[in-house]
Amino acid sequence: MQNNKVLSMLGLSMKAGKVKSGAFAATDAIKSAKAWLVLIAKDASQNTKKEFSDMCTFYEVPFEEYSTKEDLGRAIGKEERSVVAVCDEGFAKALTKNLRELD
């Protein structure tokens, strides 16, 4: 059930207004240095994965490949999302901790 911990935390982040979802909003958050963590769906296209991993590396934003587009979208109450950016340091740290526990 560890999986749900990450998605629940993502949902809380969204309710707090600290998540930017979708390629355009996430790109904006990364480039404007608002993103503390980026989650990329494991089933996102190779192109999307490369684009965001390269962008995150360039802008020094931590990123993880995690879960599915459907799960990421559902966690934040939206349609499928390939990319979500967490724009709060506290939520990003909590999510990172939960992700580490999965490894």
N, C-alpha and C positions, 0 to 999 in steps of 0.2 A: 504493500500500500504506500510505499515511499513515493512512488510516482505522483500520487495525488497531492502530496505535501508541496511539491514544486508548483503544480497547477493551481492549488488553493492559494498559495502565496502570490502567484501571478494574478489571480482573481482579486485578491485584496489590494494589490498594487493598482489594478485597474480602477477599482472603486475609489481609491484615493486620488485618482486622476494622474497617476505617475507612469502610465504606459502609453507608448506611441506604437500603433500597429499598422502593418501594411508597409510595402516597400517605400512609398513616397514619404510617409511620416517618419518611418524609422531612419531613412537616409538623412532627413532634415535634423533629427535628434542627434545622430552621430556627428554630422558635420558642424553642428552648432554647439558641440561639446556638452549636450544635456544628457546623453545616454551614459549610464553607468554599467549596463550589461545588455547584450543583445542575444536573444534566443532565435535560432534558425531551425525551422522544422526539418527533421531528418528526411522527410519525403519532399522537401522543396527541390526544385530543379537544380541540376549541377551548376547552371549559369547563375542562379540566385545565390547558391551557397558560395560560389567563388566570388561573386560581386561583393557580398556582405563580409565574407571572411577577409578579403583584401582591404575593403574599406575600414573595417574594424582594426585590422593590423596597422594600417596607415595612420588612423586617428587615435590609436592606442586605447581602444575600447575593448574590454574583455567580451568574448562571445563563446557560445556553446551551441552545438547541434543537439536538439532535444525534442523528443516526442514527435507528433504528427501535426500537419496543418490543421486538421480537424480539431484535435485536442487543444492546440494553442488558441484557436478561435473560440472554442467552447468555453475555455477557462476565462476569457475576457468578455464573454457574452456577445461575440460577433460571428460572422461567417468565417470560413477557413482563413487562416493567416499563416504565411510562410515565414514572416519575420515580425518579432516584437522587440521593442527597445524599452528597457526599464530606466526611467528618468529620476531615480531617487537612490541615493547611496545606501540607505538603510535596507530598503527592499532588495537592492542588488546584492548586498552582502548576505542577507538571509537566503536568497535564492541560490547564490553561489555555494553557501554552506550546505543547503539541501542537495544540490547537484553533486557535491563532493561525496556526500554520504552514499550516493548511488554507485559510485565507482568501486 
